């Protein structure tokens, strides 16, 4: 993504927190922006659980799936507020 966006000074790291990972990323981005470390954050989340699911176990396979989402947070606080 860094190369595709031409963001050669961007920082990237993986947050391995399963279902709550996207929320952790939002809070981390919020902290970086509020402290002035960064002005903007791009948060990308994706999971592919279908590769590891036991499709014969109907009690769990219907609960999990594949998905992805993204959010861009500018420094004006429009992507997340705790007000």
N, C-alpha and C positions, 0 to 999 in steps of 0.2 A: 504494500500500500504506500509506503514511503516513496518508493521510486515512481509509482504511478501518479502520485500527487505532486512530485517534485519537491517533497519536503525533506531536503537533505540535512536539515538541522533538527529534525524531529526525533523525539525519544520514543522508543517502543518497548513494552515489556508485557509478559504474559501473567495474567492473574488466574491461577488455577483454583477456582472456588465453586465449581459446578453450577447449580441453579442460581446461587446468589452472586456469581461473578460479575454480572453486569451492574448490579447495585453497588458492589464494592468499587468497581471502576468509576462509577458516577461520583462516589464520595471521594475517591482519590483525586479525580480530576477537579472536583469542587475545592478541595484543600489546596491543590497546586495553584489554581486560579486565584483563590482568596488571599493566598500568601504572596502572590506576585511572581511566583516561579515561572509560570507560563501564562500566556494571554488566551490561548484557545486549546481545546482538547477535542480529539476525535476518538470516540469509544466504539470499538467493534467487538461484537460478541457472536460466537458461533459454536454450535455443538452438533455432533453427528453420533447420536446414541444408537441409531439403527444398526450400526456395524457390530455392536457388542450385545444387543438385546437377544434374549432367548424368546423367540416368537412363539414357542409352544407354551410358555407360561403366560396365560391370559390375565393373570392377576396383576402383572406389572407391565407387560408390553404395551398395553393400551394407555398407560400413563406417560410414557416417554417417547420423544420423537426428535427429529432434526429441526434446527431452526437457526436463524441469524437475525441480528439487528444492529443498528448503528445510531449514534447520536453525535452531534457536533455542539460543543459548548463554547460560546464566545465569552469574552470577559465582562459582558454587561449583565450577567446573571440570568439570562432568559431561559437557559436550558434546565436550570435547577435552582430552586429557592427553598430556604428553610424558614420563610416568614410565615 
